[in-house]
């Protein structure tokens, strides 16, 4: 998956601590995401589940971050 273009969360700190969520999409339609300090560990999901996850985060339903 190294050929994919990963995008970093806009909420990731700029302090260089390496704790960033990165995501990318593939032509097959799957969304992949990973922790920037562990690039070899990638999780995949459907666009619908990714959208539900983002709604939960934005709506405060995911607990304290």
mmCIF file of the N, C-alpha and C atoms, coordinates in Angstrom:
data_MODEL
# 
_entry.id   MODEL 
# 
loop_
_atom_site.group_PDB 
_atom_site.id 
_atom_site.type_symbol 
_atom_site.label_atom_id 
_atom_site.label_alt_id 
_atom_site.label_comp_id 
_atom_site.label_asym_id 
_atom_site.label_entity_id 
_atom_site.label_seq_id 
_atom_site.pdbx_PDB_ins_code 
_atom_site.Cartn_x 
_atom_site.Cartn_y 
_atom_site.Cartn_z 
_atom_site.occupancy 
_atom_site.B_iso_or_equiv 
_atom_site.pdbx_formal_charge 
_atom_site.auth_seq_id 
_atom_site.auth_comp_id 
_atom_site.auth_asym_id 
_atom_site.auth_atom_id 
_atom_site.pdbx_PDB_model_num 
ATOM 1   N N  . UNK A 1 1  ? 0.817   -1.201 0.000  1.00 0.00 ? 1  UNK A N  1 
ATOM 2   C CA . UNK A 1 1  ? 0.000   0.000  0.000  1.00 0.00 ? 1  UNK A CA 1 
ATOM 3   C C  . UNK A 1 1  ? 0.856   1.260  0.000  1.00 0.00 ? 1  UNK A C  1 
ATOM 4   N N  . UNK A 1 2  ? 2.128   1.098  -0.237 1.00 0.00 ? 2  UNK A N  1 
ATOM 5   C CA . UNK A 1 2  ? 3.015   2.258  -0.202 1.00 0.00 ? 2  UNK A CA 1 
ATOM 6   C C  . UNK A 1 2  ? 2.778   3.199  -1.380 1.00 0.00 ? 2  UNK A C  1 
ATOM 7   N N  . UNK A 1 3  ? 2.156   2.719  -2.468 1.00 0.00 ? 3  UNK A N  1 
ATOM 8   C CA . UNK A 1 3  ? 1.908   3.578  -3.623 1.00 0.00 ? 3  UNK A CA 1 
ATOM 9   C C  . UNK A 1 3  ? 0.686   4.478  -3.430 1.00 0.00 ? 3  UNK A C  1 
ATOM 10  N N  . UNK A 1 4  ? -0.042  4.292  -2.373 1.00 0.00 ? 4  UNK A N  1 
ATOM 11  C CA . UNK A 1 4  ? -1.228  5.109  -2.097 1.00 0.00 ? 4  UNK A CA 1 
ATOM 12  C C  . UNK A 1 4  ? -0.822  6.476  -1.559 1.00 0.00 ? 4  UNK A C  1 
ATOM 13  N N  . UNK A 1 5  ? -1.665  7.461  -1.788 1.00 0.00 ? 5  UNK A N  1 
ATOM 14  C CA . UNK A 1 5  ? -1.437  8.811  -1.259 1.00 0.00 ? 5  UNK A CA 1 
ATOM 15  C C  . UNK A 1 5  ? -2.242  8.933  0.031  1.00 0.00 ? 5  UNK A C  1 
ATOM 16  N N  . UNK A 1 6  ? -1.529  8.977  1.134  1.00 0.00 ? 6  UNK A N  1 
ATOM 17  C CA . UNK A 1 6  ? -2.155  9.055  2.448  1.00 0.00 ? 6  UNK A CA 1 
ATOM 18  C C  . UNK A 1 6  ? -2.386  10.520 2.822  1.00 0.00 ? 6  UNK A C  1 
ATOM 19  N N  . UNK A 1 7  ? -3.544  10.781 3.415  1.00 0.00 ? 7  UNK A N  1 
ATOM 20  C CA . UNK A 1 7  ? -3.876  12.139 3.874  1.00 0.00 ? 7  UNK A CA 1 
ATOM 21  C C  . UNK A 1 7  ? -3.938  12.139 5.390  1.00 0.00 ? 7  UNK A C  1 
ATOM 22  N N  . UNK A 1 8  ? -3.339  13.161 5.967  1.00 0.00 ? 8  UNK A N  1 
ATOM 23  C CA . UNK A 1 8  ? -3.296  13.281 7.422  1.00 0.00 ? 8  UNK A CA 1 
ATOM 24  C C  . UNK A 1 8  ? -4.501  14.059 7.921  1.00 0.00 ? 8  UNK A C  1 
ATOM 25  N N  . UNK A 1 9  ? -5.005  13.669 9.062  1.00 0.00 ? 9  UNK A N  1 
ATOM 26  C CA . UNK A 1 9  ? -6.112  14.370 9.684  1.00 0.00 ? 9  UNK A CA 1 
ATOM 27  C C  . UNK A 1 9  ? -5.740  15.827 9.943  1.00 0.00 ? 9  UNK A C  1 
ATOM 28  N N  . UNK A 1 10 ? -6.679  16.727 9.691  1.00 0.00 ? 10 UNK A N  1 
ATOM 29  C CA . UNK A 1 10 ? -6.427  18.143 9.956  1.00 0.00 ? 10 UNK A CA 1 
ATOM 30  C C  . UNK A 1 10 ? -6.349  18.428 11.451 1.00 0.00 ? 10 UNK A C  1 
ATOM 31  N N  . UNK A 1 11 ? -6.778  17.483 12.273 1.00 0.00 ? 11 UNK A N  1 
ATOM 32  C CA . UNK A 1 11 ? -6.720  17.658 13.720 1.00 0.00 ? 11 UNK A CA 1 
ATOM 33  C C  . UNK A 1 11 ? -5.420  17.134 14.318 1.00 0.00 ? 11 UNK A C  1 
ATOM 34  N N  . UNK A 1 12 ? -4.561  16.575 13.481 1.00 0.00 ? 12 UNK A N  1 
ATOM 35  C CA . UNK A 1 12 ? -3.277  16.091 13.966 1.00 0.00 ? 12 UNK A CA 1 
ATOM 36  C C  . UNK A 1 12 ? -2.425  17.279 14.360 1.00 0.00 ? 12 UNK A C  1 
ATOM 37  N N  . UNK A 1 13 ? -1.756  17.145 15.464 1.00 0.00 ? 13 UNK A N  1 
ATOM 38  C CA . UNK A 1 13 ? -0.928  18.237 15.956 1.00 0.00 ? 13 UNK A CA 1 
ATOM 39  C C  . UNK A 1 13 ? 0.252   18.519 15.058 1.00 0.00 ? 13 UNK A C  1 
ATOM 40  N N  . UNK A 1 14 ? 0.744   19.731 15.120 1.00 0.00 ? 14 UNK A N  1 
ATOM 41  C CA . UNK A 1 14 ? 1.905   20.117 14.329 1.00 0.00 ? 14 UNK A CA 1 
ATOM 42  C C  . UNK A 1 14 ? 3.181   20.037 15.150 1.00 0.00 ? 14 UNK A C  1 
ATOM 43  N N  . UNK A 1 15 ? 3.085   19.483 16.347 1.00 0.00 ? 15 UNK A N  1 
ATOM 44  C CA . UNK A 1 15 ? 4.246   19.416 17.228 1.00 0.00 ? 15 UNK A CA 1 
ATOM 45  C C  . UNK A 1 15 ? 5.234   18.328 16.875 1.00 0.00 ? 15 UNK A C  1 
ATOM 46  N N  . UNK A 1 16 ? 4.965   17.552 15.840 1.00 0.00 ? 16 UNK A N  1 
ATOM 47  C CA . UNK A 1 16 ? 5.899   16.527 15.424 1.00 0.00 ? 16 UNK A CA 1 
ATOM 48  C C  . UNK A 1 16 ? 5.914   15.297 16.316 1.00 0.00 ? 16 UNK A C  1 
ATOM 49  N N  . UNK A 1 17 ? 4.838   15.082 17.077 1.00 0.00 ? 17 UNK A N  1 
ATOM 50  C CA . UNK A 1 17 ? 4.809   13.937 17.976 1.00 0.00 ? 17 UNK A CA 1 
ATOM 51  C C  . UNK A 1 17 ? 4.494   12.628 17.265 1.00 0.00 ? 17 UNK A C  1 
ATOM 52  N N  . UNK A 1 18 ? 4.133   12.668 15.988 1.00 0.00 ? 18 UNK A N  1 
ATOM 53  C CA . UNK A 1 18 ? 3.904   11.466 15.211 1.00 0.00 ? 18 UNK A CA 1 
ATOM 54  C C  . UNK A 1 18 ? 2.568   10.790 15.432 1.00 0.00 ? 18 UNK A C  1 
ATOM 55  N N  . UNK A 1 19 ? 1.705   11.343 16.257 1.00 0.00 ? 19 UNK A N  1 
ATOM 56  C CA . UNK A 1 19 ? 0.406   10.739 16.523 1.00 0.00 ? 19 UNK A CA 1 
ATOM 57  C C  . UNK A 1 19 ? -0.637  11.308 15.572 1.00 0.00 ? 19 UNK A C  1 
ATOM 58  N N  . UNK A 1 20 ? -0.696  10.742 14.376 1.00 0.00 ? 20 UNK A N  1 
ATOM 59  C CA . UNK A 1 20 ? -1.596  11.259 13.360 1.00 0.00 ? 20 UNK A CA 1 
ATOM 60  C C  . UNK A 1 20 ? -2.388  10.122 12.723 1.00 0.00 ? 20 UNK A C  1 
ATOM 61  N N  . UNK A 1 21 ? -3.641  10.378 12.451 1.00 0.00 ? 21 UNK A N  1 
ATOM 62  C CA . UNK A 1 21 ? -4.457  9.438  11.706 1.00 0.00 ? 21 UNK A CA 1 
ATOM 63  C C  . UNK A 1 21 ? -4.335  9.797  10.235 1.00 0.00 ? 21 UNK A C  1 
ATOM 64  N N  . UNK A 1 22 ? -4.030  8.796  9.417  1.00 0.00 ? 22 UNK A N  1 
ATOM 65  C CA . UNK A 1 22 ? -3.920  8.993  7.980  1.00 0.00 ? 22 UNK A CA 1 
ATOM 66  C C  . UNK A 1 22 ? -4.934  8.095  7.291  1.00 0.00 ? 22 UNK A C  1 
ATOM 67  N N  . UNK A 1 23 ? -5.494  8.567  6.194  1.00 0.00 ? 23 UNK A N  1 
ATOM 68  C CA . UNK A 1 23 ? -6.494  7.788  5.461  1.00 0.00 ? 23 UNK A CA 1 
ATOM 69  C C  . UNK A 1 23 ? -6.259  7.916  3.963  1.00 0.00 ? 23 UNK A C  1 
ATOM 70  N N  . UNK A 1 24 ? -6.739  6.932  3.233  1.00 0.00 ? 24 UNK A N  1 
ATOM 71  C CA . UNK A 1 24 ? -6.670  6.945  1.779  1.00 0.00 ? 24 UNK A CA 1 
ATOM 72  C C  . UNK A 1 24 ? -7.796  6.075  1.234  1.00 0.00 ? 24 UNK A C  1 
ATOM 73  N N  . UNK A 1 25 ? -8.124  6.276  -0.003 1.00 0.00 ? 25 UNK A N  1 
ATOM 74  C CA . UNK A 1 25 ? -9.136  5.457  -0.669 1.00 0.00 ? 25 UNK A CA 1 
ATOM 75  C C  . UNK A 1 25 ? -8.492  4.782  -1.875 1.00 0.00 ? 25 UNK A C  1 
ATOM 76  N N  . UNK A 1 26 ? -9.033  3.637  -2.256 1.00 0.00 ? 26 UNK A N  1 
ATOM 77  C CA . UNK A 1 26 ? -8.496  2.897  -3.391 1.00 0.00 ? 26 UNK A CA 1 
ATOM 78  C C  . UNK A 1 26 ? -9.525  2.856  -4.514 1.00 0.00 ? 26 UNK A C  1 
ATOM 79  N N  . UNK A 1 27 ? -9.093  2.533  -5.710 1.00 0.00 ? 27 UNK A N  1 
ATOM 80  C CA . UNK A 1 27 ? -10.030 2.419  -6.826 1.00 0.00 ? 27 UNK A CA 1 
ATOM 81  C C  . UNK A 1 27 ? -11.118 1.361  -6.595 1.00 0.00 ? 27 UNK A C  1 
ATOM 82  N N  . UNK A 1 28 ? -10.855 0.416  -5.706 1.00 0.00 ? 28 UNK A N  1 
ATOM 83  C CA . UNK A 1 28 ? -11.864 -0.612 -5.405 1.00 0.00 ? 28 UNK A CA 1 
ATOM 84  C C  . UNK A 1 28 ? -12.977 -0.077 -4.526 1.00 0.00 ? 28 UNK A C  1 
ATOM 85  N N  . UNK A 1 29 ? -12.777 1.131  -3.981 1.00 0.00 ? 29 UNK A N  1 
ATOM 86  C CA . UNK A 1 29 ? -13.811 1.747  -3.156 1.00 0.00 ? 29 UNK A CA 1 
ATOM 87  C C  . UNK A 1 29 ? -13.585 1.630  -1.669 1.00 0.00 ? 29 UNK A C  1 
ATOM 88  N N  . UNK A 1 30 ? -12.598 0.868  -1.247 1.00 0.00 ? 30 UNK A N  1 
ATOM 89  C CA . UNK A 1 30 ? -12.342 0.745  0.183  1.00 0.00 ? 30 UNK A CA 1 
ATOM 90  C C  . UNK A 1 30 ? -11.607 1.962  0.726  1.00 0.00 ? 30 UNK A C  1 
ATOM 91  N N  . UNK A 1 31 ? -11.826 2.246  2.001  1.00 0.00 ? 31 UNK A N  1 
ATOM 92  C CA . UNK A 1 31 ? -11.108 3.301  2.704  1.00 0.00 ? 31 UNK A CA 1 
ATOM 93  C C  . UNK A 1 31 ? -10.131 2.603  3.647  1.00 0.00 ? 31 UNK A C  1 
ATOM 94  N N  . UNK A 1 32 ? -8.875  3.024  3.602  1.00 0.00 ? 32 UNK A N  1 
ATOM 95  C CA . UNK A 1 32 ? -7.845  2.471  4.478  1.00 0.00 ? 32 UNK A CA 1 
ATOM 96  C C  . UNK A 1 32 ? -7.402  3.571  5.428  1.00 0.00 ? 32 UNK A C  1 
ATOM 97  N N  . UNK A 1 33 ? -7.106  3.180  6.668  1.00 0.00 ? 33 UNK A N  1 
ATOM 98  C CA . UNK A 1 33 ? -6.600  4.165  7.613  1.00 0.00 ? 33 UNK A CA 1 
ATOM 99  C C  . UNK A 1 33 ? -5.558  3.525  8.509  1.00 0.00 ? 33 UNK A C  1 
ATOM 100 N N  . UNK A 1 34 ? -4.697  4.384  9.029  1.00 0.00 ? 34 UNK A N  1 
ATOM 101 C CA . UNK A 1 34 ? -3.581  3.911  9.847  1.00 0.00 ? 34 UNK A CA 1 
ATOM 102 C C  . UNK A 1 34 ? -3.115  5.012  10.789 1.00 0.00 ? 34 UNK A C  1 
ATOM 103 N N  . UNK A 1 35 ? -2.356  4.617  11.771 1.00 0.00 ? 35 UNK A N  1 
ATOM 104 C CA . UNK A 1 35 ? -1.683  5.541  12.682 1.00 0.00 ? 35 UNK A CA 1 
ATOM 105 C C  . UNK A 1 35 ? -0.340  5.853  12.034 1.00 0.00 ? 35 UNK A C  1 
ATOM 106 N N  . UNK A 1 36 ? 0.024   7.118  11.933 1.00 0.00 ? 36 UNK A N  1 
ATOM 107 C CA . UNK A 1 36 ? 1.233   7.491  11.197 1.00 0.00 ? 36 UNK A CA 1 
ATOM 108 C C  . UNK A 1 36 ? 2.503   6.883  11.785 1.00 0.00 ? 36 UNK A C  1 
ATOM 109 N N  . UNK A 1 37 ? 2.533   6.636  13.088 1.00 0.00 ? 37 UNK A N  1 
ATOM 110 C CA . UNK A 1 37 ? 3.732   6.056  13.679 1.00 0.00 ? 37 UNK A CA 1 
ATOM 111 C C  . UNK A 1 37 ? 3.766   4.530  13.543 1.00 0.00 ? 37 UNK A C  1 
ATOM 112 N N  . UNK A 1 38 ? 2.719   3.940  12.914 1.00 0.00 ? 38 UNK A N  1 
ATOM 113 C CA . UNK A 1 38 ? 2.684   2.502  12.648 1.00 0.00 ? 38 UNK A CA 1 
ATOM 114 C C  . UNK A 1 38 ? 2.170   2.272  11.228 1.00 0.00 ? 38 UNK A C  1 
ATOM 115 N N  . UNK A 1 39 ? 2.895   2.734  10.220 1.00 0.00 ? 39 UNK A N  1 
ATOM 116 C CA . UNK A 1 39 ? 2.405   2.693  8.837  1.00 0.00 ? 39 UNK A CA 1 
ATOM 117 C C  . UNK A 1 39 ? 2.175   1.294  8.279  1.00 0.00 ? 39 UNK A C  1 
ATOM 118 N N  . UNK A 1 40 ? 2.742   0.282  8.882  1.00 0.00 ? 40 UNK A N  1 
ATOM 119 C CA . UNK A 1 40 ? 2.549   -1.081 8.400  1.00 0.00 ? 40 UNK A CA 1 
ATOM 120 C C  . UNK A 1 40 ? 1.251   -1.720 8.853  1.00 0.00 ? 40 UNK A C  1 
ATOM 121 N N  . UNK A 1 41 ? 0.578   -1.092 9.810  1.00 0.00 ? 41 UNK A N  1 
ATOM 122 C CA . UNK A 1 41 ? -0.682  -1.621 10.337 1.00 0.00 ? 41 UNK A CA 1 
ATOM 123 C C  . UNK A 1 41 ? -1.832  -0.802 9.757  1.00 0.00 ? 41 UNK A C  1 
ATOM 124 N N  . UNK A 1 42 ? -2.530  -1.381 8.799  1.00 0.00 ? 42 UNK A N  1 
ATOM 125 C CA . UNK A 1 42 ? -3.577  -0.673 8.069  1.00 0.00 ? 42 UNK A CA 1 
ATOM 126 C C  . UNK A 1 42 ? -4.916  -1.366 8.286  1.00 0.00 ? 42 UNK A C  1 
ATOM 127 N N  . UNK A 1 43 ? -5.935  -0.600 8.601  1.00 0.00 ? 43 UNK A N  1 
ATOM 128 C CA . UNK A 1 43 ? -7.303  -1.107 8.698  1.00 0.00 ? 43 UNK A CA 1 
ATOM 129 C C  . UNK A 1 43 ? -8.078  -0.643 7.473  1.00 0.00 ? 43 UNK A C  1 
ATOM 130 N N  . UNK A 1 44 ? -9.048  -1.442 7.053  1.00 0.00 ? 44 UNK A N  1 
ATOM 131 C CA . UNK A 1 44 ? -9.847  -1.106 5.872  1.00 0.00 ? 44 UNK A CA 1 
ATOM 132 C C  . UNK A 1 44 ? -11.324 -1.196 6.202  1.00 0.00 ? 44 UNK A C  1 
ATOM 133 N N  . UNK A 1 45 ? -12.116 -0.368 5.517  1.00 0.00 ? 45 UNK A N  1 
ATOM 134 C CA . UNK A 1 45 ? -13.554 -0.364 5.727  1.00 0.00 ? 45 UNK A CA 1 
ATOM 135 C C  . UNK A 1 45 ? -14.248 0.147  4.461  1.00 0.00 ? 45 UNK A C  1 
ATOM 136 N N  . UNK A 1 46 ? -15.547 0.089  4.475  1.00 0.00 ? 46 UNK A N  1 
ATOM 137 C CA . UNK A 1 46 ? -16.326 0.600  3.347  1.00 0.00 ? 46 UNK A CA 1 
ATOM 138 C C  . UNK A 1 46 ? -16.533 2.107  3.518  1.00 0.00 ? 46 UNK A C  1 
ATOM 139 N N  . UNK A 1 47 ? -16.831 2.811  2.433  1.00 0.00 ? 47 UNK A N  1 
ATOM 140 C CA . UNK A 1 47 ? -17.112 4.247  2.550  1.00 0.00 ? 47 UNK A CA 1 
ATOM 141 C C  . UNK A 1 47 ? -18.279 4.537  3.498  1.00 0.00 ? 47 UNK A C  1 
ATOM 142 N N  . UNK A 1 48 ? -19.297 3.682  3.510  1.00 0.00 ? 48 UNK A N  1 
ATOM 143 C CA . UNK A 1 48 ? -20.448 3.910  4.394  1.00 0.00 ? 48 UNK A CA 1 
ATOM 144 C C  . UNK A 1 48 ? -20.049 3.805  5.865  1.00 0.00 ? 48 UNK A C  1 
ATOM 145 N N  . UNK A 1 49 ? -19.237 2.820  6.210  1.00 0.00 ? 49 UNK A N  1 
ATOM 146 C CA . UNK A 1 49 ? -18.792 2.687  7.597  1.00 0.00 ? 49 UNK A CA 1 
ATOM 147 C C  . UNK A 1 49 ? -17.845 3.820  7.978  1.00 0.00 ? 49 UNK A C  1 
ATOM 148 N N  . UNK A 1 50 ? -16.996 4.236  7.047  1.00 0.00 ? 50 UNK A N  1 
ATOM 149 C CA . UNK A 1 50 ? -16.090 5.362  7.310  1.00 0.00 ? 50 UNK A CA 1 
ATOM 150 C C  . UNK A 1 50 ? -16.889 6.633  7.592  1.00 0.00 ? 50 UNK A C  1 
ATOM 151 N N  . UNK A 1 51 ? -17.918 6.877  6.780  1.00 0.00 ? 51 UNK A N  1 
ATOM 152 C CA . UNK A 1 51 ? -18.763 8.065  6.975  1.00 0.00 ? 51 UNK A CA 1 
ATOM 153 C C  . UNK A 1 51 ? -19.469 8.014  8.325  1.00 0.00 ? 51 UNK A C  1 
ATOM 154 N N  . UNK A 1 52 ? -19.951 6.832  8.715  1.00 0.00 ? 52 UNK A N  1 
ATOM 155 C CA . UNK A 1 52 ? -20.606 6.689  10.024 1.00 0.00 ? 52 UNK A CA 1 
ATOM 156 C C  . UNK A 1 52 ? -19.611 6.943  11.156 1.00 0.00 ? 52 UNK A C  1 
ATOM 157 N N  . UNK A 1 53 ? -18.394 6.462  11.002 1.00 0.00 ? 53 UNK A N  1 
ATOM 158 C CA . UNK A 1 53 ? -17.340 6.698  11.984 1.00 0.00 ? 53 UNK A CA 1 
ATOM 159 C C  . UNK A 1 53 ? -17.063 8.193  12.137 1.00 0.00 ? 53 UNK A C  1 
ATOM 160 N N  . UNK A 1 54 ? -16.922 8.890  11.016 1.00 0.00 ? 54 UNK A N  1 
ATOM 161 C CA . UNK A 1 54 ? -16.664 10.335 11.062 1.00 0.00 ? 54 UNK A CA 1 
ATOM 162 C C  . UNK A 1 54 ? -17.830 11.092 11.684 1.00 0.00 ? 54 UNK A C  1 
ATOM 163 N N  . UNK A 1 55 ? -19.063 10.695 11.365 1.00 0.00 ? 55 UNK A N  1 
ATOM 164 C CA . UNK A 1 55 ? -20.235 11.342 11.982 1.00 0.00 ? 55 UNK A CA 1 
ATOM 165 C C  . UNK A 1 55 ? -20.219 11.154 13.495 1.00 0.00 ? 55 UNK A C  1 
ATOM 166 N N  . UNK A 1 56 ? -19.869 9.956  13.946 1.00 0.00 ? 56 UNK A N  1 
ATOM 167 C CA . UNK A 1 56 ? -19.816 9.689  15.386 1.00 0.00 ? 56 UNK A CA 1 
ATOM 168 C C  . UNK A 1 56 ? -18.753 10.545 16.064 1.00 0.00 ? 56 UNK A C  1 
ATOM 169 N N  . UNK A 1 57 ? -17.596 10.665 15.437 1.00 0.00 ? 57 UNK A N  1 
ATOM 170 C CA . UNK A 1 57 ? -16.526 11.494 15.996 1.00 0.00 ? 57 UNK A CA 1 
ATOM 171 C C  . UNK A 1 57 ? -16.977 12.948 16.060 1.00 0.00 ? 57 UNK A C  1 
ATOM 172 N N  . UNK A 1 58 ? -17.505 13.460 14.970 1.00 0.00 ? 58 UNK A N  1 
ATOM 173 C CA . UNK A 1 58 ? -17.926 14.860 14.910 1.00 0.00 ? 58 UNK A CA 1 
ATOM 174 C C  . UNK A 1 58 ? -19.087 15.144 15.851 1.00 0.00 ? 58 UNK A C  1 
ATOM 175 N N  . UNK A 1 59 ? -19.938 14.147 16.069 1.00 0.00 ? 59 UNK A N  1 
ATOM 176 C CA . UNK A 1 59 ? -21.099 14.317 16.940 1.00 0.00 ? 59 UNK A CA 1 
ATOM 177 C C  . UNK A 1 59 ? -20.811 14.060 18.406 1.00 0.00 ? 59 UNK A C  1 
ATOM 178 N N  . UNK A 1 60 ? -19.560 13.740 18.735 1.00 0.00 ? 60 UNK A N  1 
ATOM 179 C CA . UNK A 1 60 ? -19.185 13.505 20.125 1.00 0.00 ? 60 UNK A CA 1 
ATOM 180 C C  . UNK A 1 60 ? -19.644 12.162 20.654 1.00 0.00 ? 60 UNK A C  1 
ATOM 181 N N  . UNK A 1 61 ? -20.004 11.245 19.788 1.00 0.00 ? 61 UNK A N  1 
ATOM 182 C CA . UNK A 1 61 ? -20.496 9.946  20.218 1.00 0.00 ? 61 UNK A CA 1 
ATOM 183 C C  . UNK A 1 61 ? -19.379 8.933  20.461 1.00 0.00 ? 61 UNK A C  1 
ATOM 184 N N  . UNK A 1 62 ? -18.148 9.315  20.191 1.00 0.00 ? 62 UNK A N  1 
ATOM 185 C CA . UNK A 1 62 ? -17.038 8.376  20.299 1.00 0.00 ? 62 UNK A CA 1 
ATOM 186 C C  . UNK A 1 62 ? -16.305 8.498  21.632 1.00 0.00 ? 62 UNK A C  1 
ATOM 187 N N  . UNK A 1 63 ? -16.811 9.302  22.541 1.00 0.00 ? 63 UNK A N  1 
ATOM 188 C CA . UNK A 1 63 ? -16.180 9.470  23.833 1.00 0.00 ? 63 UNK A CA 1 
ATOM 189 C C  . UNK A 1 63 ? -15.079 10.509 23.816 1.00 0.00 ? 63 UNK A C  1 
ATOM 190 N N  . UNK A 1 64 ? -14.384 10.595 24.913 1.00 0.00 ? 64 UNK A N  1 
ATOM 191 C CA . UNK A 1 64 ? -13.300 11.567 25.068 1.00 0.00 ? 64 UNK A CA 1 
ATOM 192 C C  . UNK A 1 64 ? -12.095 11.127 24.258 1.00 0.00 ? 64 UNK A C  1 
ATOM 193 N N  . UNK A 1 65 ? -11.546 12.045 23.450 1.00 0.00 ? 65 UNK A N  1 
ATOM 194 C CA . UNK A 1 65 ? -10.357 11.724 22.658 1.00 0.00 ? 65 UNK A CA 1 
ATOM 195 C C  . UNK A 1 65 ? -9.121  12.318 23.280 1.00 0.00 ? 65 UNK A C  1 
# 
